[in-house]
Each structure stands twice: as structure tokens, then as C-alpha cells.
Amino acid sequence: MMPADVEIRGLSKRFGAADVLRAVDLDVRSGELLCLLGPSGCGKSTLLRILAGFEEPSAGTVSIAGRSVAGVPPSERDIAMVFQSFALYPHMSVRANMMTPLIMSRLPFWSRQPLLGTLLPGVRAARREIGLEVERLAGQLRIEALLDRKPAQLSGGQKQRVAIGRAIIRQPRLFLMDEPLSSLDAGLRSEMRGELVALQRRLGVTTVYVTHDQTEAMTMADRIVVMMDGRVLQAGAPLAVFHEPQHVAVARFLGTPAINLLPGVPAGQGRIVCLGHCLPAPAAAEGSRSVSIGVRPEDVRIAARDGDPALPWRAAIGRIEQTGHEALAYLTLEDGTGLVARLAGEALARFAPPADGIVRVGFDPRDAKIFGEDGVRLAPAPAAAARLALTAVGLTARGGRA
């Protein structure tokens, strides 16, 4: 395993009576791009501000490169931060904006003064070298033609590149990015995602990226950390977190449309009754009063009323949203439960909505994710997994409606 550049232990933050962060434990590995993902108000930006030194934690420790940063001012933490608002100096050119971090770090106080500094020995050569570094980085960011413009003369995407360039040019130990793409339009956001990832890979700098956009997290991150209510609910590779959520809140947050959640009641003998039908239950479900059964829209099977009698439920189509490469069918089961099915590829080509709008639906239990009353995922026991593998059509009707 790669060594950790950042180690967070027991980190908590309170503002008055409000607990914003609650005992967060987290490692950020050297060279990785880690995304803090969660809804607004979950504490991810507060965590970033504590890493930057803009906020002091109420409890817990933060170490960067093996050194505690308690009491260390932001200027001495060897970090660079890109803000959501770009935060460019409006009176300076792009060139001056990007030169400023190097001037501040390399030149002493008197050498930085506008008139006196130019008279001191070596200052002109140092500024010339800094200018060459700015021009080289501007070429990589494709903003070399903008170096003499002011921020007011730039588009949103150009401002974003300048803000990123100003952070990168210092070659810090750690990048912190607080929703840097949220103010861009959809097309530019997609383009900038790819550019940011390529740049981070090329530089190899450890990066903590805050976002509420699951698409950004899924497409950019080496690992994502899902936060809710000031806590870390799950951390892991993007596809692993998506396909194997360990909490119902994680399952609900990742995926568009959101995961279908169906009610279930453990019935003993390794079974769960779900809307009148049975499916195998994890051993951990025994003794629970109720469970939630999560099924992704892409795992819902749908057929015409008489097309697949093995599917257990009848449902009415409320509406179908066609997006070209796929369709989303919004369904209502006979007991009023709502369900969303995603149709793509061969399934979409085969499906023709019936005239009366009534279809049969179901799912393979192997695709179901079962959560306990506390929201925590219940792992299937080996015996239950074997039963799942032997279930041909997914659900076994026992006294249920055909």
C-alpha cells in the first residue's frame, strides 16, 4: 500500500451546538486524487479548510507528510488551494497572478517592493526565471495567449485554468480543491474534468477534491469518500463504492436515478418477504423487524404483461423518459410502490410499451442490496449466497399474485 501523505485521526469540529465533523478518521495516500463526496452541509468543505489551516479542529489530529500541523499556519503547510470562486487578483494580469506565489515564496520582503526591489542585485534575474516558469506552465494549460489579460477579460473556463495554474506553479506537497468546476457550464465542466485528471497524473501531487457531483467523483477519483452528517460512511474505489454500498445513504446518494428501495420483512428460514413474494435473506437479517431492499434501476427487469410470467409483480407505466441511448420507465406497483427501471441496449430494443400500460417487473436477488434497520448493509452468508445462485428467475412466488 502506498504511504499516506495525510493522516486524519478522530477529527471533530463544532460551531456552537452544531457538530459539523464527528470523529473522522481518514488517510490520503501519496500521489492519489481523493474526492470528498456528499450533499451540501455534510462537512466536506470544513474538513478541507481544516487541512488548509483556515479552521482549527475541536478535537483530533491532522498530519501532513508525517508531521502534525497543529498550530502550523497555512503558509507553512506546503499546500495549494483552488477555490470555487477562483479568487484571482482582479487588478493583476494573468501573468502577475501566476507569478505571485513564486515571488512571495522566493524573494525576501524588500526584493518584492515595486520600486526598491528592481534596484537590488539578483532580483531582475529571479523575476525573469519566474516569468519563464509561468510561460512554460501557461503552455501546458493552453492559456499562453491570455497572460497579459486581466481576470475580467476571461471566460469562466479561462479563469479556472488560471486559478489552477496559480496553485500548481508552487509545486506543493498537497492540492486542495473546493468544488472548482461547479460554476462552469456542463460541456466545459466535462472538458475540465479530463484536463484536471491528466494534469494531476502528470504531476503526481496528492490531491483532495471536494464535490457534491457524483459524476465528478466517479470519473476523476482514485478513491471517493462519501460523507453524510459530518461522518465518513464509506471510502473506496469509485466502482466498488457504487456497486457495493455499505450503507443505505451511500446507495441512495450514488446513482441517477436513485436506487429503488423496497420494504422487506424477515420471515425466518432464510427468507425475506418483499411485497408478497419471498427472496433469500442474509443470516444477519434474522431477528430484524424490517429491512430495506435496494435495487438499481438497471437491475430491474421489465416485460409485457404476458411476456415473462416468472416476473412476480404487475405494474402500471406512469411515464417513459427517452434519452436516445436509454429509457427510464417510471412504474407503480399494484400496492402503490414506485419503481424505476432503466432500459438500454438489447432490453431497450426489445421493449414495446403495451397499449394498456401494464407490465410485469422483477429482479434477480443476486442484484439486491439488503440493509438493516440502522441502514447498514447486511452481507449475505455463504448459504444464502448459494441459494441466490440457484434462484433462476430471481423471486419465488408463494401465495403471491401471478
FENJO-V246201 format. One record per residue. N is the residue number from 1. RES is the residue in three letters. SS is DSSP state (H for helix, E for strand, L for the rest). OMEGA is omega in radians with two decimals (NA if undefined). Layout:
BEGIN
N_RES_SS_OMEGA + N_RES_SS_OMEGA
END
This chain:
BEGIN
1_MET_L_3.14 + 2_MET_L_3.10 + 3_PRO_L_-3.12 + 4_ALA_E_3.01 + 5_ASP_E_-3.13 + 6_VAL_E_3.08 + 7_GLU_E_-3.14 + 8_ILE_E_-3.10 + 9_ARG_E_3.04 + 10_GLY_E_-3.02 + 11_LEU_E_3.10 + 12_SER_E_3.10 + 13_LYS_E_3.11 + 14_ARG_E_2.97 + 15_PHE_E_-3.04 + 16_GLY_L_3.14 + 17_ALA_L_-3.07 + 18_ALA_E_3.04 + 19_ASP_E_-3.09 + 20_VAL_E_3.03 + 21_LEU_E_-3.04 + 22_ARG_E_3.01 + 23_ALA_E_-3.12 + 24_VAL_E_2.99 + 25_ASP_E_-3.06 + 26_LEU_E_2.99 + 27_ASP_E_3.02 + 28_VAL_E_-3.03 + 29_ARG_E_-3.13 + 30_SER_L_3.06 + 31_GLY_L_-3.09 + 32_GLU_L_2.99 + 33_LEU_E_-3.10 + 34_LEU_E_3.13 + 35_CYS_E_2.93 + 36_LEU_E_-3.02 + 37_LEU_E_3.08 + 38_GLY_L_3.14 + 39_PRO_L_3.09 + 40_SER_L_3.10 + 41_GLY_L_-3.10 + 42_CYS_L_3.08 + 43_GLY_L_-3.04 + 44_LYS_H_3.12 + 45_SER_H_3.07 + 46_THR_H_3.09 + 47_LEU_H_3.12 + 48_LEU_H_-3.13 + 49_ARG_H_3.06 + 50_ILE_H_3.07 + 51_LEU_H_-3.11 + 52_ALA_H_-3.10 + 53_GLY_L_3.12 + 54_PHE_L_3.09 + 55_GLU_L_3.05 + 56_GLU_L_3.12 + 57_PRO_L_3.04 + 58_SER_L_3.10 + 59_ALA_E_3.09 + 60_GLY_E_-3.07 + 61_THR_E_3.04 + 62_VAL_E_3.07 + 63_SER_E_3.07 + 64_ILE_E_-3.11 + 65_ALA_L_3.07 + 66_GLY_L_-3.11 + 67_ARG_E_3.07 + 68_SER_E_-3.14 + 69_VAL_L_3.09 + 70_ALA_L_3.14 + 71_GLY_L_3.14 + 72_VAL_L_-3.12 + 73_PRO_L_-3.12 + 74_PRO_H_-3.06 + 75_SER_H_-3.09 + 76_GLU_H_-3.09 + 77_ARG_L_-3.14 + 78_ASP_L_3.10 + 79_ILE_E_3.02 + 80_ALA_E_-3.05 + 81_MET_E_3.04 + 82_VAL_E_-3.05 + 83_PHE_L_3.08 + 84_GLN_L_-3.06 + 85_SER_L_3.14 + 86_PHE_L_3.06 + 87_ALA_L_3.06 + 88_LEU_L_3.07 + 89_TYR_L_-3.00 + 90_PRO_L_-3.08 + 91_HIS_L_-3.11 + 92_MET_L_3.02 + 93_SER_E_3.06 + 94_VAL_H_3.14 + 95_ARG_H_-3.11 + 96_ALA_H_3.09 + 97_ASN_H_-3.10 + 98_MET_H_3.12 + 99_MET_H_-3.00 + 100_THR_H_-3.14 + 101_PRO_H_-3.13 + 102_LEU_H_3.09 + 103_ILE_H_-3.12 + 104_MET_H_-3.07 + 105_SER_H_-3.03 + 106_ARG_H_-3.06 + 107_LEU_L_3.08 + 108_PRO_L_-3.00 + 109_PHE_L_-3.04 + 110_TRP_H_3.13 + 111_SER_H_-3.14 + 112_ARG_H_-3.09 + 113_GLN_L_-3.00 + 114_PRO_L_-3.07 + 115_LEU_L_-3.09 + 116_LEU_H_-3.08 + 117_GLY_H_-3.11 + 118_THR_H_-3.11 + 119_LEU_H_-3.09 + 120_LEU_L_-3.08 + 121_PRO_L_3.06 + 122_GLY_L_-3.05 + 123_VAL_H_-3.12 + 124_ARG_H_3.12 + 125_ALA_H_3.13 + 126_ALA_H_3.11 + 127_ARG_H_3.12 + 128_ARG_H_3.11 + 129_GLU_H_3.09 + 130_ILE_H_3.11 + 131_GLY_H_3.11 + 132_LEU_H_3.10 + 133_GLU_H_3.10 + 134_VAL_H_-3.12 + 135_GLU_H_3.11 + 136_ARG_H_3.14 + 137_LEU_H_3.11 + 138_ALA_H_3.07 + 139_GLY_H_3.11 + 140_GLN_H_-3.12 + 141_LEU_L_-3.12 + 142_ARG_L_3.10 + 143_ILE_L_-3.10 + 144_GLU_H_3.13 + 145_ALA_H_-3.06 + 146_LEU_H_-2.95 + 147_LEU_L_-3.10 + 148_ASP_L_3.09 + 149_ARG_L_3.01 + 150_LYS_E_-3.14 + 151_PRO_H_-3.13 + 152_ALA_H_-3.12 + 153_GLN_H_-3.07 + 154_LEU_L_3.00 + 155_SER_L_3.14 + 156_GLY_H_3.14 + 157_GLY_H_3.11 + 158_GLN_H_3.08 + 159_LYS_H_-3.13 + 160_GLN_H_3.11 + 161_ARG_H_3.12 + 162_VAL_H_3.14 + 163_ALA_H_3.11 + 164_ILE_H_3.12 + 165_GLY_H_3.13 + 166_ARG_H_3.10 + 167_ALA_H_-3.05 + 168_ILE_H_-2.96 + 169_ILE_L_3.13 + 170_ARG_L_-3.07 + 171_GLN_L_-3.07 + 172_PRO_L_3.07 + 173_ARG_L_-3.00 + 174_LEU_E_3.00 + 175_PHE_E_3.00 + 176_LEU_E_-3.11 + 177_MET_E_-3.08 + 178_ASP_E_-3.14 + 179_GLU_L_-3.01 + 180_PRO_L_-3.08 + 181_LEU_L_-2.97 + 182_SER_L_-3.10 + 183_SER_L_-3.13 + 184_LEU_L_3.08 + 185_ASP_L_-2.97 + 186_ALA_H_-3.11 + 187_GLY_H_-3.13 + 188_LEU_H_3.12 + 189_ARG_H_3.13 + 190_SER_H_3.13 + 191_GLU_H_-3.09 + 192_MET_H_3.07 + 193_ARG_H_-3.14 + 194_GLY_H_-3.13 + 195_GLU_H_3.13 + 196_LEU_H_3.14 + 197_VAL_H_-3.14 + 198_ALA_H_-3.14 + 199_LEU_H_-3.14 + 200_GLN_H_3.11 + 201_ARG_H_-3.10 + 202_ARG_H_-3.10 + 203_LEU_H_3.14 + 204_GLY_L_-3.11 + 205_VAL_L_3.08 + 206_THR_E_-3.02 + 207_THR_E_3.01 + 208_VAL_E_-2.97 + 209_TYR_E_3.14 + 210_VAL_E_3.10 + 211_THR_E_2.96 + 212_HIS_L_-3.08 + 213_ASP_L_-3.09 + 214_GLN_H_3.10 + 215_THR_H_3.08 + 216_GLU_H_-3.10 + 217_ALA_H_-3.07 + 218_MET_H_-3.04 + 219_THR_H_-3.03 + 220_MET_H_-2.86 + 221_ALA_L_2.86 + 222_ASP_L_3.04 + 223_ARG_E_3.01 + 224_ILE_E_3.08 + 225_VAL_E_-3.11 + 226_VAL_E_-3.12 + 227_MET_E_3.05 + 228_MET_E_3.03 + 229_ASP_L_3.06 + 230_GLY_L_-3.12 + 231_ARG_E_2.98 + 232_VAL_E_3.14 + 233_LEU_E_-3.13 + 234_GLN_E_3.07 + 235_ALA_E_3.11 + 236_GLY_E_3.08 + 237_ALA_L_-3.05 + 238_PRO_H_-3.10 + 239_LEU_H_3.12 + 240_ALA_H_3.13 + 241_VAL_H_-3.14 + 242_PHE_H_-3.04 + 243_HIS_H_-3.10 + 244_GLU_L_3.12 + 245_PRO_L_-3.11 + 246_GLN_L_3.09 + 247_HIS_E_-3.09 + 248_VAL_H_3.12 + 249_ALA_H_3.08 + 250_VAL_H_3.13 + 251_ALA_H_-3.10 + 252_ARG_H_-3.06 + 253_PHE_H_-3.11 + 254_LEU_L_3.11 + 255_GLY_L_3.09 + 256_THR_L_-0.08 + 257_PRO_L_-3.10 + 258_ALA_L_3.12 + 259_ILE_L_3.01 + 260_ASN_E_3.08 + 261_LEU_E_-3.11 + 262_LEU_E_3.13 + 263_PRO_E_3.09 + 264_GLY_E_3.12 + 265_VAL_E_3.07 + 266_PRO_E_-3.06 + 267_ALA_E_-3.14 + 268_GLY_E_3.12 + 269_GLN_L_3.08 + 270_GLY_L_-3.11 + 271_ARG_E_2.95 + 272_ILE_E_3.06 + 273_VAL_E_-3.12 + 274_CYS_E_3.12 + 275_LEU_L_3.05 + 276_GLY_L_-3.13 + 277_HIS_E_-3.04 + 278_CYS_E_2.98 + 279_LEU_E_-3.11 + 280_PRO_E_-3.08 + 281_ALA_L_2.96 + 282_PRO_L_3.14 + 283_ALA_H_-3.11 + 284_ALA_H_-3.13 + 285_ALA_H_-3.13 + 286_GLU_L_-3.13 + 287_GLY_L_3.08 + 288_SER_L_3.08 + 289_ARG_L_-3.12 + 290_SER_L_3.07 + 291_VAL_E_3.01 + 292_SER_E_-3.11 + 293_ILE_E_-3.11 + 294_GLY_E_3.12 + 295_VAL_E_3.10 + 296_ARG_L_3.12 + 297_PRO_H_-3.13 + 298_GLU_H_3.14 + 299_ASP_H_3.09 + 300_VAL_E_3.10 + 301_ARG_E_-3.07 + 302_ILE_E_-3.14 + 303_ALA_E_3.05 + 304_ALA_E_-3.01 + 305_ARG_L_-3.13 + 306_ASP_L_-3.05 + 307_GLY_L_-3.13 + 308_ASP_L_-3.08 + 309_PRO_L_3.12 + 310_ALA_L_3.10 + 311_LEU_L_-2.88 + 312_PRO_L_-2.99 + 313_TRP_E_2.94 + 314_ARG_E_-3.11 + 315_ALA_E_3.07 + 316_ALA_E_3.10 + 317_ILE_E_3.07 + 318_GLY_E_3.08 + 319_ARG_E_3.07 + 320_ILE_E_3.10 + 321_GLU_E_3.13 + 322_GLN_E_3.09 + 323_THR_L_3.14 + 324_GLY_L_-3.11 + 325_HIS_L_3.12 + 326_GLU_E_3.07 + 327_ALA_E_3.07 + 328_LEU_E_3.14 + 329_ALA_E_3.11 + 330_TYR_E_-2.95 + 331_LEU_E_3.01 + 332_THR_E_3.11 + 333_LEU_E_-3.04 + 334_GLU_L_3.12 + 335_ASP_L_3.10 + 336_GLY_L_3.12 + 337_THR_L_3.11 + 338_GLY_E_-3.10 + 339_LEU_E_3.09 + 340_VAL_E_3.09 + 341_ALA_E_3.06 + 342_ARG_E_3.14 + 343_LEU_E_3.13 + 344_ALA_E_3.07 + 345_GLY_H_-3.08 + 346_GLU_H_3.13 + 347_ALA_H_3.12 + 348_LEU_H_-3.13 + 349_ALA_H_-3.09 + 350_ARG_H_-2.94 + 351_PHE_L_3.02 + 352_ALA_L_-3.10 + 353_PRO_L_3.12 + 354_PRO_L_-3.09 + 355_ALA_L_-3.11 + 356_ASP_L_3.08 + 357_GLY_L_-3.14 + 358_ILE_E_-3.11 + 359_VAL_E_3.01 + 360_ARG_E_-3.12 + 361_VAL_E_3.08 + 362_GLY_E_3.11 + 363_PHE_E_3.07 + 364_ASP_L_-3.13 + 365_PRO_H_3.10 + 366_ARG_H_3.11 + 367_ASP_H_-3.08 + 368_ALA_L_3.07 + 369_LYS_E_-3.00 + 370_ILE_E_-3.06 + 371_PHE_E_3.14 + 372_GLY_L_-3.10 + 373_GLU_L_3.13 + 374_ASP_L_3.13 + 375_GLY_L_-3.09 + 376_VAL_E_3.14 + 377_ARG_E_3.07 + 378_LEU_L_-3.10 + 379_ALA_L_3.12 + 380_PRO_L_3.05 + 381_ALA_L_-3.13 + 382_PRO_H_-3.13 + 383_ALA_H_3.12 + 384_ALA_H_3.13 + 385_ALA_H_3.11 + 386_ALA_H_3.12 + 387_ARG_H_3.11 + 388_LEU_H_-3.09 + 389_ALA_H_-3.10 + 390_LEU_H_-3.11 + 391_THR_L_-3.00 + 392_ALA_L_-3.01 + 393_VAL_L_3.06 + 394_GLY_L_-3.09 + 395_LEU_L_3.13 + 396_THR_E_3.13 + 397_ALA_L_3.08 + 398_ARG_L_-3.11 + 399_GLY_L_3.14 + 400_GLY_L_3.13 + 401_ARG_L_3.09 + 402_ALA_L_NA
END
